[in-house]
Amino acid sequence: MGHKEWKPEISPSKQPLLGLVSLGKKTAAEVKMLVRVGVVRSWSRQCHMSADDAKWLTLPAVSATVKSSSNEVSSSSSTTALKWVTQCCPQIPKTLVHKLFRLRQVRMLPNSPLIADKLKRVGAKDTLNSGDRIFLPNSVKQQHQHQQTPKQPLTLTPKQIKFMRSLVIYKDPATVVLNKPPGMPVQGGINIKWSLDALAASSLNYDYSQPPRLVHRLDRDCSGILVMGRTQTSTVVLHSIFRDKTSRASDHNDTEKRILQRRYWALVIGRPRRSGGLITSPLGKVVVDNGKSDRITIVNNSTLVSSQHAVTEYRVLGSSSDGYTWLELSPLTGRKHQLRVHCAEVLGTPIVGDYKYGWQAHKKWGHFDLCNLEDSTEELLKEETLPFGLNLNKGSISDKHPRLHLHCKQIILPNISQALQDVQSLSASNCDLSVVEALKLEAELPPYMQRSWDVTNS
């Protein structure tokens, strides 16, 4: 493709080590030595623009070597895409790097004679091989410069602030919990005008100087309980609870030991063979449509595709005479699209409105008009009755274009505010969150899901 590769410069100045080298197995003495060497390079050389395609900034090939006099430091021959980007471009804020991967804007050119000059999307956790190259969108330079300046809070109208505060279902000194509306992205990005994190920063501070912070995510079209931390300390604790939930998923047989429990309600097409059970099918990401997109799928042979452990409990809440079933889903791990894929591919009952993983089932079902889904979205915006372009009334099974029927209905988690009052330090040996008073919170269904509930239970 004629991409130019930069070569790192060696500077005698004592700059922080800037990331081409892998520090995974370096001793402290080796790290200090590398810092003294001062392996630095300018922004323009870290991410050199392709001469042929102004859309991309080219990172060095994996396993590039940096030489400094008699010292030679090489990167690991096998690393993830996220680690390689952060090592090569340490000036880019980590939040921006994660956003690029989340929005699927990072590309890779495999070092393979079978794939010549063909860029493919790459995920943050995808493993790179020696010789692979990573490409970032050229706009990352402007985004980086934009993020260098402090973000100004959004200016909201009284009506918009009132709406945001109407979403709050619980608030204490450490935590604020929202009933997230469907259709609102949790985090901002390119072409996203309104995101929940930015809106919360402008409307849900109350008497705090710092805005509430995200500790987990929900899909854009999913609704229900979203937890945010009100202080830096509580955010760290809450984030560790959600992360620990996935790492301890092997203890799925003992419900009493779980300090975090989430229960979703979903309306699915068809009925599972059993009234309840445990799904333990691992998930992996595959590239489809000639590398233009990807999707999550069940991985039966983990040696072929990298997979992640995924566990979901389910039970049937009720079925209707016209073939719909309400399920209660409890994710014991927190994988991307976990509930949607487990419903569609394991139970054989895709969630209503999930056209990504249940297109064929919706088409075969024949109850809905699938020809003009994009037009239906525009119709919702035209008929909006709420701020931020939201319309929560249309999208039930009575409409031509049902929306995603997946809602985080209930959450049980430790009362972090109480825990922080009981201990002076989070590192204290007696800080056991399993004995802390639990909060049990519930969120009402959005109007269109409530209408579907009424129809199926009439």
Buried (B, 14 or more C-beta within 10 A) or exposed (E): BEBEEBEBEBBEEEEEBBBBBBBEEBEEEBEEBBEEBBBBBEBEBBBBBBEEBEBBBBBBBBBBEBEBEEEEBEBBEEBBBBBBBBBBBBEBEEEBBBBBBBBEBBBBBBBEEEEEEBBBBBBBEBBBBBBBBBBBBBBBBEBBEEBEEEEEEBEBEEEBBEBBEEBBBBBBBBBBBBBBBBBBBBBBEEEEEBBBBBBBBBBBBEEEEEBBBBBBBBBBBBBBBBBBBBBEEBBBBBBBBBEEBBEBBEEBEEEEEBBBBBBBBBBBBBBBEEEEBEBBBBBBBEBEEEBEEBEBBBBEEEEEBBBBBBBBBBBBBEBBEEBBBBBBBBBBBBBBBBBBBBBBBBBBBBBBBBBBBBEEBBEEBEBBEBEEEEEBBEBBEEEBEBBBEBBBBBBBBEBBBBBBBBBBBBBBBBBBBBBBEBBEEBEEEEBEBEEBEBBEBBBEBBBBBBBBBEBBEE
